[in-house]
Structures are given as C-alpha cells and as structure tokens.
Amino acid sequence: ADFANRKRSVAVNQQQHKLGPYNPRVPEARFGEMRLSYSKVYSAFGQAVLDTQQSLRDDIRAYELAALMVKAFFGLAGSDGAQARRATDAERDAFMREQMALSEHPFLEFPDFRKGTVDVTPFQEYALTDMLLMDRDQRSLLERIESKVQLEIDRIMASYDLKLWREKVVELLPNLERDAIREAGATAETSEDRIKRHTGELLAHLRLGVRGRLYMLLDDRKQGGLEFVLSLLEQVKARLSQRDLVNVERNGRRYRDIRDALRTRQVEESLNNLSQAAGRMFGKEPQAREVMNHLKRDVADYLRFHLLAVAANQSIEVMRNMSSWLGEPQATDEYGNAQWSGIAGEFQEGRRQVQAMLLAADQRISQLRADARQEHATYIKLASDTLPPPVRLSGDVSAWSEEVLLEFGGSARLFPQLGDERLRADLLLKLFRRAQLQLSTQELEQPEPVDPLLERLSAMTPQERQRVFAEWIRSAMPWVNARFSAEFTPNADQFKCFIGVGDVGAWRKMEAELRAA
C-alpha cells in the first residue's frame, strides 16, 4: 500500500511538467516573430524485474500438493505416497458376507433315508437362500408349510375313520402342492410365488446397501479408496462366477434330488404302509397313527425341499443379477485396459475423470516450468540452484483435501459429477488455493522467514551485485525517440526510479550499492 501511494503521489507531481508547452527558439533573422509550440504531455515508462522465481516455484509446489490432495481424497495413493492399497481376499469375503448375504453355514437337516437312496452329505448353504425363504412378516415359509401339513393331517386323524385316512391324505396332497408349487394356469399365490416376489425386493435392497457401502469405502481414507473399491469389485465378481454360483447350483441339484426321492419313494411307501396298517386285525390304530406321523414328516419334507430348490434357483438369479449390475467387461481402451459396465464402470469412469483432473494439474505445472525457462531483456533471473524439497503426502494433506472436497458434497455426490469440466476446474482451483495457504502457513512457522531475493543477493560478492544492479537499472530505463544532448534537456526531477521490495528496512543495507548503479 505504501508503495502504491508513493507512486500515485509522484504521478501527480509529474503533471506539473506537462502543463505548459515547449517553445523552441528559431532564428529571428530568418523567421522573424514566428514561434514553434509543442505539447509536453509525452511520458515514457520502463521496468525490469529481479526474480528468484520463488513465487513460481511456490505455485508449482502448490499444484503438486493439490494433485496429492486429489490422490489422497480418492484413494489413488497410500498415506505415504506409495501405490494405493488393493482389497485382500479376507476383505472381499467380509464384504460379501455383510453386504450381499453370502455368509455360509452347513446344511444338516436331511430326512431319514435308507442308505444309498440319495446323497445326504452335509454341504454349505448361503444366508441369501434363507432370506429368500422369509415371508414379509419375517416368518419362514418352511415353518408355514410344515405347520399346515401337520394341521391338516391331524385334522384327518381327528375327523375320519382310520379306514379313510389314506384316501383323505391322497386328496390332501394336491391341495398342499397347490399351496406351495406354482402350476400353469393357477391364479392363487403360492409359496413359490412369494419366494420369486421376494427375489426382486431383496435384489433392490442388496443393490442399495452395496452401493452405499462402496461409496463409504471410497471415502475411507485409511482402509478404502478408489483403487481399493475397483479391486474389490473385480474380486467379488471373480468369486461369484468361480465359486458361489457353482456352489448354489450344486445345492439346487441336491435339493431337487431329495425332493424327488421323497415324493416318489418315501411318501408312496408311507401311503402303502398306512394301507397295510389299516387292514391289520390287531393293533391297527397305534400302527396307523405311527405311520401317519411318518407320513406327516415325509410330506412336509417333500414340500420343504421343493421350496429349498426354488430358493436356491432364485439365489442364482440374485447372484447373476448382482454380478451383472456390478459390471461386465466391455471393449478395451487405448491402453488395453478393459472397460466395464454397471457400477464398476461408474467408478472406472470416475477414475478417468480424477485422472483428467490430475492431468490438468500436471499441464499447469509443465506450463509454469516452461515459463521459468523463458528469457527476456527486462527479466533478470536470480533463481537459486537449490530446489525446494518435494511435497509429500501426509495426514495433514489428507485432512486438507477432505475439508475442501466435502464442500462439494463428498464422494457420493461429487463422483458422478466429475464429468463436468467446469466442476473439475473449480475443484482443482480450490485445492490449489488451499495448498497455497497451507504452504505459506508452513513458511510463516519457520523461525526466521527470509526474503529469498535479498538472501540470494547477500550471498554474492559486491562486484557481482554491482553488475546485477547495473544491468537491472539499464533494463528498466524507458526507450525514448529523442536526442537529449540537443537544445532540450529534461531536468532531473522529471526522472523517477522506483524500486519495489518486500521489507524496506531489510533492504537499506543495499541502498548505497543501488544508488551507485
């Protein structure tokens, strides 16, 4: 402010030299009383700069720091600037258990078969299949069908003569099947319909949860990040196709084999045993009741395993839909990398936009470095040969980036908008300003902040400084198309030279040398 006020004051004082005309003398003998008159409002201005390029270097460092902020926020670099972390197998499995209902438990509830009838070796079942078997009131459809079978058979035993039990059970079986199994042309909702309806609802719920969790991981500076999320998606899809779909298809086959064995062997055998018990001369009622209890279990198991087979098939549909929604590899880009559809493609596109922002920062840095190499007659470089230390990624950098980027709404809102070039430019500018502020704050925290130009000049010998000052003053002189050695010579007070410095007091020690130049 003082420097600007001084310049304005001198400019006002200089106006007095421009008020009157200049009247050069002419020979009276030749021209008599003729007079020549010229305006004196002409001014000339020149300037020159001594530059250590410290400001330019600070801008380069600020852009480098801004780029690190972007990498830190989106998880493109580790906390120490190393390669970003990828998801491990354990983290993939935990994600699939917690977000995709793919936790496993052994299936052990097999019917009592004669040895060799069907394979009853325990196998791993998924929580997803169990969830599909839950009704809207959170009661298991398996429990409902078992309760209905027990209730109906108990009703037959209580309402009909023992000789009619087999006939009534045979009449009951189609009704129970109609309640559980979807048949062509049927209009009433079955248990199978409820499972299929629940499939769509559960799929939408899982997608919402997975999407939210992925963006939470994107925002997790310590454990997540963009590269982490992309690697996690790749591993989830690989496990689905290579292991989980294979397992659930196997489970469906096992359920169908057991269902068919129950319907064609166990139920028919129990019905035959019931006929034999009813025809006995002695002890037929206890025997018939015992057979009815076996029949009750066989029918319930038959319907239960049918619903388990349906749920396993619907689990396959959920897994395939989730896999497709997560993304499928499409064409490759110019670098040979696979392009993905789905949410993986969304994150991949976000990575490309983040890389475009980093490229813009690199281009700006390259432009500044090119400017530093430019030469000009009025620009005298006194840059130090010692370059400042490179900026590093630290916890502070991550915190600064988060403060700025959260102003834009965080990853969930910001990420899909990065395709807007103006938003990327605005974001990069804000990060650059924040980096400038942080770097200047760090400099002020140093014990004795120094003027880099004064420090550079002080390191020179007096002869070197004299040469620099002389060149500087000569470069600053304005060029005027005039010959001052003739009749008109401006007075000294019509020339002014200003030297702008940061700390006038500190520069006083250079005053004598400057005047001598």
Secondary structure, 3 states (H helix, E strand, C coil): CHHHHHHHHHHHHHHHHHCCCECCCCCHHHHCCCCCCECCCCCCCCCCEEECCHHHHHHHHHHHHHHHHHHHHHCCECCCCCECCCCCHHHHHHHHHHHHCCCEEEECCCCCCCCCCCCCCCEEEEHHHHHHCECCCCCEHHHHHHHHHHHHHHHHHHHCCHHHHHHHHHHHHHHHHHHHCCCCCCCCCCHHHHHHHHHHHHHHHHHHHHHHHHHHHHHCCCCCCHHHHHHHHHHHHHHHHHHHHHHHHHHHHHHHHHHHHHHHHHHHHHHHHHHHHHCCCCCHHHHHHHHHHHHHHHHHHHHHHHHHHHHHHHHHHHHHHHHHHHCCEEEECCCCCEEECHHHHHHHHHHHHHHHHHHHHHHHHHHHHHHHHCCECCEEECCCCCCCCCCCCCHHHHHHHHHHHHCCCHHHHHHHHCCCHHHHHHHHHHHHHHHHHHHHHHHHCCCCCCCHHHHHHHCCCHHHHHHHHHHHHHHHCCCCCCCCCCCCCCCHHHCCCCCCCCCHHHHHHHHHHHHHC
